[in-house]
Each structure stands twice: as structure tokens, then as C-alpha cells.
Amino acid sequence: MLEKLRRLDAYRLEVPQDYKPGMNTKGIIYVDETLEKDLEKESIEQIANVASLPGIIGDAIAMSDIHSGYGFPIGGVAGFDIKNGIISPGGVGYDINCGVRLLRTELFRHDIDKKLKELVIGLYREIPSGVGSKGRLKLGPDDEKKLVTGGAQWAVKRAFGDASDLEYIESGGCLEGVDGSAISKKAYERGRNQQGTLGSGNHFLEIQEVVEVYEPHIADVFGIYKGQITVMIHTGSRGFGHQICTDFIDIMKSASKKYGYELRDKELSCAPFKSPEGQDYFNAMKAAANYAWANRQIIMHWTREVFIDVLKISPRSLSMNLIYDVAHNIAKIERHIINGKRCELIIHRKGATRAFNPRHPELPDRYKSYGQPVILPGDMGRASYLLIGTDEAMRQTFGSTSHGAGRKMSRGQAIKNAKGRSILSELEQKGIIVMASGKETIAEEMPDAYKDISQVVNVVNNAGISRKVAKMRPLGVVKG
């Protein structure tokens, strides 16, 4: 089967429509020859299965950080006709609106060097992390329902940050029109005590230093310059979103049979977008997305407080402001040009980042001439990148790009490979201070477990679907 793959250019592989029976369109995978060596057969099969889903419009797409996931591969993007297409939990993922936000400061390395360890300890203490972690914020049932309706806006109204933050969050930090009637009691119970927590796995809070600036005029618009201290927050909707996905996978398995879908993979269970089941999932997914935006907003507020307390500086001297917040796991109604015609689609991004072009109406006024900020976190031992969305992304990928480094080892493999090593000591030798909820987390998330973020970024940059603006390296990391 792999011999059927065709290289279109240095950065794209085609999975042709005859790769396997039942495909309604072709697949496109953004990888160069180096990353192709780590391309799993399973993830190729998954993108071919996505191409077989009813109502798919355009190509089934996979980004340069592709690896196998549940249903869609991680890095998968697909658009479906809003009238005749489907919606699938497997195209969004368990951690709904897992996403990342990047904060700038007016600090330099020398401003924090002597206090770096104290900052990491303070962040670890004030922002709970780890499996099942519970936050400082206790929500009653009514408050939680208001939160999932209001998202980051709910958090700001309760003095977690400033109203100006909302302008720099995708969708203003809130998907409107949430009807929570289809959300289970168990989902609400799981989410009630987890606001303001990082969670586990690859989630993190990272203090960084800007080490390269590639496009100074754009970096200047973002308030970014070489030597500056930035902070990155990566987390999602916690147990609330996970439970919503779990609940609806079972509902969608029945719906797939009800609507007569012959699926190539049962993990792609789905329903027509306009069906009762499709709309119930869409509403519940929006609630989880709002939960995640509120979560990152609250964590940002507490991060500001830790910096001010540890460094003994004023909020004005710190100037910790939000550059942007982007979602990774989400389905959204968007308008795109397909074969010269403007179409309304339901775009699924599973481990992929929105990368809208200059002039796009959804961008903040300050960024409209330049494009959407795109944030690609790497592993805790190498680097992360700030990029910008492009016109080419709108033409090729529904305005999408990669979301991070992408795993190349399973968590079990990583733990096995870490035996006999002190990953913490290795990172300390690089000048990186790490705190985590357990040794196993450090092993699972060691740098070797991930693809080289620079290679991932070079593919999307050279393919033209996003452009490099700046590179940040980690100094202090709190891991979930």
C-alpha cells in the first residue's frame, strides 16, 4: 500500500483516492523526507479513513506533526459540508480545546536568573497539575453552567484577568449559543473542581527566553524581541471535556448505524451535523471548549500573580500580556473558498492549529494586516515557535497548520527508554529547571519522545502554510 503514496513536492505527500476502497477524496500529508522516516503506517491508514467519511469537502489533511490517534490522526484536518456532512468526536479528540496561549513580558533573562527556581516552585505550588488534580476554585452547579456558557468571558467578569485579554483569544474565548441539556451529570461532576489546573501528560506551563526573531516587523507588532522572557500555557478542558467525548462516542456509534454509515474505522463514529445527535455533540463540544478557555484564562491570571509576588515588581513593570490563545482540538463552522465558491463547512482540527490569513475578519484589529499568531510548542528540552498565518494556508489547508512537535514514541516506550537515565539532570545541564507531579511524567515527556520541533516548523514554513516569526527556548517548566 505504501508504494501508492506519491510525493507532490519537497513538503507534501499524496495519499491517492485509490489508496484503499471507499475514499471520497485524496489525502495530503505535510512531511519532508526526514519526517517521512517517522511516518507510521497506522496514521496513513487513518487519514485515508477520514477521506472516506460522508460529506467530506476538499482533501483530508495531515500536518507535519502527524502521529496516530483515536479516529483522526493527531495533526488531522478535514472540512465537511454543513448540510450533508458529518461531525465526529474522533475528529476533535478527548481533550476538547486542548490549546496553548503565549504571554509576553517586559523582562529579560538577567531579571529572573536568580529567581528562576523560585518562580518554577511558585507556579508549581499555585497551579495544580497531575492526573485528577483539583484546583483552588470551587464551583457550584450553577456557576459551572455559567462558566461553560461564558468561557474566558466568565473568568474575566470574575476578575481573572482583564477584558482586553479577550480580544487576543480565538473566538474571543467563547463559542456562543451553548445548550448544555445534552451534557451528562458525570461530565459536570468531573469538571467541577478542575478549573485552574494543568492536568497531566503533555500539558505544561513554561518560562521561556526569545532566542531568535525571524521577522522583526511582525514580532514588533506582537511586542516580541530577542532576549525577552515569555510564558506559554498548554492545557485543555480536563475531565469535563474528556467525559463529553466518552459519552458521545457511545451515542455516535448508535447514530452511525441509525443513519446507515459504513465506516472504515469504528473510531470515526459520527452523525449528520444537522441531526439531533450531531447538534447535541456540537453543543456539548462548545461547552467544553469554553471550559478550556476559562481554564487557561484563570491559569494566566495566577501566573501573573506568582511573577509579581516572587519578583516583587508592579503589574506595570511586568507587563505580562496575552499575545494569543489558539485551540488545537475543535470543530468549528467556517467559510472557505472551494473551487472558486464560498462554502460553509464544519472544520475538524485534531491536533492542528488555526492559521488564518491577513485581513481575516476574525482577527484582532492590531493583527489584521499581518495574519493570525500561531503558537507551536516543542518538548521541554528544545524550543517552541511563534508563527503567523498565511493566504496559502487558506488555499491549501482550510487555514490550518501544525500544533506542536508531535510524539514519535508511545508513553510506554518513553518510560522504557528513560530507564537508567536522569532526565531531570540532563535538562538541568541545559539550564532548564523542571518540576512535575511524578518521575513517570518526566520520563513520558522526555525530549527524545518527540519529533524535533524545528523540523516540524520548517515543513509548514517552507510549504507556506505559516511563517516563522520567533523562536523561544525553555528555562523553567511545570509539567502535568
PyMOL commands that set and color helices and strands:
alter all, ss='L'
color gray80, all
select helices_A, chain A and resi 2-4+33-36+41-50+89-91+109-126+141-150+152-157+163-168+170-173+180-182+185-191+216-222+238-258+266-268+276-311+315-318+365-367+391-396+411-418+423-429+439-444+447-449+453-463
alter helices_A, ss='H'
color red, helices_A
select strands_A, chain A and resi 6-9+12-15+27-29+56-67+74-81+86-87+99-108+204-213+228-235+271-272+321-327+329-338+341-350+352-354+373-376+384-389+400-402+433-436+466-479
alter strands_A, ss='S'
color yellow, strands_A
deselect
rebuild
show_as cartoon
